[in-house]
Every structure is written in C-alpha cells, then in structure tokens.
Amino acid sequence: MHPVIAKAPTAGAEADSYAVTAEFYDILQAAEDERRVRRLYGRSVAKARRGVLDIGAGTGRVTLMSLAESRADVHAVEPARAMRSSLMTRLSALPARQRERVTVHPHALNEAPLYAVADVAVCHNTVACLSPAARHALWPAIGAALAPGGSLFLHLPPARLPARNVLRVLPRQRVGAHTYGGRIVMSRAGDRIRTCVDYWVRSVEGVLREHTETFWMWPASRSALLGDLAQHGFVPLPGHDDPEVLAVALHAPPRPTVCPHNLRPESS
C-alpha cells in the first residue's frame, strides 16, 4: 500500500477539492506514479481492442499510458475540474491522431452514459477515496461500461486502519529558483483514514507558500471487495496476484445453444 491520494472521487457532485493537489501533483508525484502505472497495468492495457476505461483519470497517467501501449480508444472519467484541467492541458500537447482517440467524461462514471465501450478498465488510486456507498454505486456502472468478458484492474485501498500515524515525505523538486516539496500523513479517524497532504514552495530567502489539503479514505480488504464485485457479475482473473491490484473479469453469460440444421431432431 502506498499512501499517495491524488485522484478525484468517481461519485458525487463535481467539486474543486483537488485545486491544491492539482498544482503540486505532477511535479512531486507523477514521475513515480507513471512508472507504477506502467508496471501494474501496461501489459493488460496493451491487449485492449474495444477500448480502455480510465476511472478517476486525474492528470492522466493511465490515460497517456493507454494511448502509448494500445491502439484502442480511451475513455477518461474525471469529475474534479482542477485535475481535469491538467489532463486536458496534457492531451492538448499530443498529436491530433492520438488526441482523437481520447474522450474525457467530466462527471462520475455512474452519471456517464457509457455502455460496453471498453474491454479493459483501470481504476488507479481512486477507490480508497470512495465511501462504501459510493463504491456500491460504482460497481454496476463499471459493469455497464465494460463489454462482457472485459477485465477490471482495481488499485486496492488500504486493507485496514493504521495502528499509528504513517508519514511519507515527498521528494523535493527544483523549478528554477524555487524548490517544491511536501509530505503526506495518514492517521486513523473513526472508521476512516484521514490523509493530510502538506505542500510548500521555498526560495533561498525561505518559505514562499504553504498549502494543506485533506482527503478521506475507507479501508477494505481484497476479499471484501471481491465479494462486493461478485454481486455484479465479476469473477477473479486467473494469473494476476499482484498485492497492489485486484484483477477481475466481467462474467460473460453463456451463449444460447443453437442446434445445427442437420442435427435438429425430427418432428414426430
């Protein structure tokens, strides 16, 4: 489990709660996340033929990787305006032929009219920030957006509440005369995890700016998520045992048996 939460929730009304993180995410976290995304999903995304669904696209790491690794169309679902603005800026720099393969959906997946548009779905660094009710609304929406037999790769949330505070210091980055940095602190708060992200910008004279943004996370075990997804037709995908990702497939209903003409029973 890694405690970086910089994705928009995929349920509920659009909000600008990621306005601070959107400014700092790319410079402080995106390079590491790009490597993680390619490692976790690259091979599976490369097999997409119908389309790739990026749930909680953020600033576009999975979306851009999908464009590079596959030839399929990409549907990027991102309800947060601040994160979506960074995504659109990144897409605008792509060649036209690549850009034409991406559709950006500015609302939650359960509010998007997407039906059987993809055979691979990726939900990276997003589910942890969804309440149990929001997750239950997400599963059938994914089932509708996936073609039967399609695969879902779900970045797992923390399995349990932290016993003590968890601190992660973000690597400092230099931009001209300024240095950017930050830290993430996860702590237990009832049945949730409070994730406070502190950002700062410094010059040789001292601190120029400081910002804090707080996110809430709901833990869930792999087995609990499997149980929830099973109720919506998802089954475990064999051969995928990465501890960070839950891989499931949308069970395809059996095709009706058609009796060949020369094997039809004779009428009496």
C-alpha positions as CSV (number, residue, x, y, z in Angstrom):
1,M,0.0,0.0,0.0
2,H,1.2,3.5,-0.8
3,P,-0.5,6.5,0.8
4,V,-0.5,8.9,-2.2
5,I,-4.0,10.0,-2.8
6,A,-4.2,12.5,-5.7
7,K,-7.2,11.3,-7.6
8,A,-10.7,12.6,-7.9
9,P,-13.6,10.6,-6.4
10,T,-15.7,8.9,-9.0
11,A,-19.0,9.5,-7.4
12,G,-20.9,12.6,-6.2
13,A,-21.1,16.1,-7.5
14,E,-18.2,17.8,-9.1
15,A,-16.0,19.7,-6.7
16,D,-12.8,21.7,-6.7
17,S,-11.4,19.9,-3.6
18,Y,-8.3,18.9,-5.6
19,A,-7.4,22.5,-6.6
20,V,-4.3,22.5,-4.4
21,T,-3.2,19.0,-5.2
22,A,-3.6,19.5,-8.9
23,E,-0.9,22.2,-8.9
24,F,1.6,20.1,-7.0
25,Y,0.8,16.5,-8.1
26,D,2.7,16.5,-11.4
27,I,5.9,18.0,-10.1
28,L,6.1,16.0,-6.9
29,Q,4.4,12.6,-7.6
30,A,3.7,12.0,-11.3
31,A,7.1,10.6,-12.3
32,E,6.9,7.8,-9.7
33,D,3.2,7.2,-10.4
34,E,4.0,6.9,-14.2
35,R,6.4,4.1,-13.5
36,R,3.9,2.4,-11.2
37,V,1.1,2.6,-13.7
38,R,3.2,1.1,-16.5
39,R,4.3,-1.7,-14.2
40,L,0.8,-2.5,-12.8
41,Y,-1.3,-2.2,-16.0
42,G,0.9,-1.8,-19.1
43,R,0.7,-5.4,-20.3
44,S,-3.0,-5.7,-19.7
45,V,-3.9,-2.4,-21.4
46,A,-1.8,-3.4,-24.4
47,K,-4.3,-6.2,-25.0
48,A,-7.3,-3.9,-25.3
49,R,-9.2,-4.0,-28.6
50,R,-12.6,-2.4,-27.9
51,G,-11.4,0.4,-25.6
52,V,-9.8,1.3,-22.3
53,L,-11.7,2.9,-19.4
54,D,-9.7,5.1,-17.0
55,I,-11.8,5.6,-13.9
56,G,-10.6,8.6,-11.9
57,A,-8.2,9.7,-14.6
58,G,-6.7,12.5,-12.5
59,T,-4.0,14.3,-14.5
60,G,-3.7,11.5,-17.0
61,R,-1.1,8.9,-16.1
62,V,-3.2,5.9,-17.0
63,T,-4.8,7.7,-20.0
64,L,-1.4,8.6,-21.6
65,M,0.0,5.1,-20.9
66,S,-3.1,3.6,-22.5
67,L,-2.6,5.7,-25.7
68,A,1.0,4.6,-25.9
69,E,0.5,0.9,-25.1
70,S,-2.7,0.2,-27.1
71,R,-4.4,1.2,-30.3
72,A,-7.8,1.2,-28.7
73,D,-10.0,4.3,-27.9
74,V,-9.7,5.6,-24.3
75,H,-12.5,6.9,-22.1
76,A,-11.1,9.1,-19.3
77,V,-13.6,9.7,-16.4
78,E,-12.6,12.6,-14.2
79,P,-15.2,14.7,-12.3
80,A,-12.8,17.1,-10.5
81,R,-12.4,20.3,-12.5
82,A,-8.9,21.0,-11.2
83,M,-7.5,17.6,-12.1
84,R,-9.3,17.5,-15.4
85,S,-7.8,20.9,-16.4
86,S,-4.3,19.3,-16.0
87,L,-5.5,16.3,-18.0
88,M,-6.8,18.5,-20.8
89,T,-3.6,20.5,-20.9
90,R,-1.6,17.3,-21.3
91,L,-3.9,16.0,-24.0
92,S,-3.7,19.2,-25.9
93,A,0.0,18.7,-26.4
94,L,-0.5,15.3,-28.1
95,P,-0.5,14.7,-31.8
96,A,-4.0,15.0,-33.3
97,R,-4.3,11.3,-34.1
98,Q,-3.7,10.4,-30.5
99,R,-5.9,13.1,-29.1
100,E,-8.8,11.9,-31.3
101,R,-8.7,8.6,-29.5
102,V,-9.5,10.1,-26.1
103,T,-12.9,11.1,-24.8
104,V,-12.9,12.9,-21.4
105,H,-16.0,12.5,-19.3
106,P,-16.4,15.3,-16.8
107,H,-18.6,13.5,-14.2
108,A,-18.8,10.4,-12.2
109,L,-18.9,7.1,-14.0
110,N,-22.4,6.3,-12.8
111,E,-23.6,9.5,-14.4
112,A,-21.9,8.8,-17.7
113,P,-23.9,7.1,-20.4
114,L,-21.2,4.5,-21.2
115,Y,-22.3,1.1,-22.3
116,A,-19.9,-1.7,-23.4
117,V,-17.3,0.8,-24.6
118,A,-14.2,-1.0,-23.2
119,D,-12.7,-4.4,-22.7
120,V,-10.1,-3.2,-20.2
121,A,-10.9,-0.9,-17.2
122,V,-8.4,0.6,-14.8
123,C,-9.3,2.2,-11.5
124,H,-6.0,3.5,-10.1
125,N,-5.5,5.3,-6.8
126,T,-9.2,6.1,-6.6
127,V,-11.3,3.6,-4.8
128,A,-9.6,4.3,-1.4
129,C,-11.3,7.8,-1.5
130,L,-14.8,6.4,-2.1
131,S,-17.2,5.7,0.7
132,P,-18.8,2.3,0.9
133,A,-22.0,3.8,-0.6
134,A,-20.1,5.4,-3.5
135,R,-18.3,2.1,-4.2
136,H,-21.6,0.2,-4.4
137,A,-22.8,2.7,-7.0
138,L,-19.5,2.4,-8.9
139,W,-19.5,-1.4,-9.4
140,P,-22.7,-1.7,-11.6
141,A,-21.5,1.4,-13.6
142,I,-18.2,-0.4,-14.4
143,G,-20.2,-3.5,-15.4
144,A,-22.3,-1.4,-17.8
145,A,-19.2,0.3,-19.3
146,L,-17.4,-3.0,-19.8
147,A,-18.1,-5.4,-22.6
148,P,-19.0,-9.0,-21.3
149,G,-15.7,-10.7,-20.6
150,G,-13.9,-7.4,-20.1
151,S,-11.3,-7.0,-17.3
152,L,-11.1,-4.6,-14.4
153,F,-7.9,-3.8,-12.7
154,L,-8.6,-2.2,-9.3
155,H,-5.8,-0.5,-7.3
156,L,-6.5,-1.7,-3.8
157,P,-7.2,0.7,-0.9
158,P,-5.6,0.1,2.5
159,A,-6.8,-3.2,3.9
160,R,-7.2,-1.8,7.5
161,L,-7.0,1.3,9.6
162,P,-3.4,2.3,10.5
163,A,-2.3,1.5,14.0
164,R,-0.3,4.7,14.2
165,N,0.3,7.7,12.0
166,V,2.0,7.0,8.7
167,L,4.4,9.7,7.3
168,R,5.7,9.9,3.8
169,V,8.0,12.8,2.7
170,L,7.7,13.7,-1.0
171,P,11.0,14.1,-2.9
172,R,11.9,17.7,-3.4
173,Q,11.9,19.1,-6.9
174,R,13.7,22.2,-8.2
175,V,11.8,24.5,-10.6
176,G,14.0,27.5,-11.5
177,A,14.9,29.4,-8.3
178,H,12.2,27.6,-6.3
179,T,12.1,24.3,-4.6
180,Y,8.8,22.3,-4.2
181,G,8.2,19.7,-1.5
182,G,5.6,18.2,0.7
183,R,4.6,15.4,3.0
184,I,1.6,13.0,3.5
185,V,0.4,12.0,6.9
186,M,-2.2,9.2,7.3
187,S,-4.0,8.8,10.6
188,R,-6.9,6.9,12.0
189,A,-10.2,8.8,12.4
190,G,-13.0,6.5,13.5
191,D,-13.7,4.1,10.7
192,R,-11.9,6.2,8.1
193,I,-8.3,7.3,7.4
194,R,-7.5,11.0,7.4
195,T,-4.9,11.8,4.8
196,C,-3.4,15.3,5.2
197,V,-1.1,16.5,2.4
198,D,1.1,19.5,3.1
199,Y,2.8,21.3,0.2
200,W,5.4,24.1,0.3
201,V,7.4,26.2,-2.1
202,R,10.7,27.7,-0.9
203,S,13.4,30.1,-2.2
204,V,16.8,30.9,-0.8
205,E,15.1,33.5,1.4
206,G,12.7,31.0,3.0
207,V,9.2,29.6,2.6
208,L,7.1,31.4,-0.1
209,R,3.9,29.4,0.1
210,E,2.4,26.6,2.2
211,H,-0.8,24.6,1.5
212,T,-2.7,21.7,3.0
213,E,-5.4,19.5,1.5
214,T,-7.2,16.7,3.4
215,F,-8.6,13.6,1.9
216,W,-10.6,10.8,3.5
217,M,-10.0,7.1,2.8
218,W,-12.1,4.0,3.6
219,P,-10.1,0.7,4.1
220,A,-11.3,-2.5,2.6
221,S,-9.8,-6.0,2.2
222,R,-9.2,-7.8,-1.0
223,S,-11.7,-10.4,0.0
224,A,-14.4,-7.9,0.9
225,L,-14.0,-6.1,-2.5
226,L,-14.2,-9.5,-4.3
227,G,-17.4,-10.2,-2.5
228,D,-18.9,-6.9,-3.5
229,L,-17.8,-7.3,-7.1
230,A,-19.1,-10.8,-7.3
231,Q,-22.6,-9.5,-6.7
232,H,-22.3,-7.6,-10.0
233,G,-21.0,-10.4,-12.2
234,F,-17.3,-10.1,-11.6
235,V,-15.0,-13.1,-11.1
236,P,-11.3,-13.3,-10.2
237,L,-9.0,-13.1,-13.2
238,P,-6.5,-16.0,-13.2
239,G,-2.8,-15.3,-13.3
240,H,-2.9,-11.9,-11.5
241,D,-1.7,-12.0,-8.0
242,D,-0.1,-8.5,-7.6
243,P,-0.7,-7.4,-4.0
244,E,-1.4,-3.9,-5.1
245,V,-4.1,-4.7,-7.7
246,L,-7.3,-6.7,-7.7
247,A,-7.9,-8.2,-11.2
248,V,-11.4,-9.4,-12.1
249,A,-13.3,-10.1,-15.3
250,L,-17.0,-9.4,-16.1
251,H,-18.6,-12.8,-16.4
252,A,-19.9,-13.3,-19.9
253,P,-23.3,-15.0,-19.9
254,P,-23.3,-18.3,-21.8
255,R,-24.4,-18.1,-25.4
256,P,-27.7,-19.8,-26.2
257,T,-27.1,-23.2,-27.7
258,V,-28.1,-23.3,-31.4
259,C,-28.8,-26.7,-32.8
260,P,-27.2,-27.1,-36.3
261,H,-29.7,-27.7,-39.1
262,N,-28.6,-31.2,-39.8
263,L,-28.7,-32.2,-36.1
264,R,-32.2,-30.9,-35.4
265,P,-34.5,-33.6,-34.0
266,E,-37.1,-34.9,-36.5
267,S,-40.6,-34.0,-35.7
268,S,-42.8,-36.9,-34.8
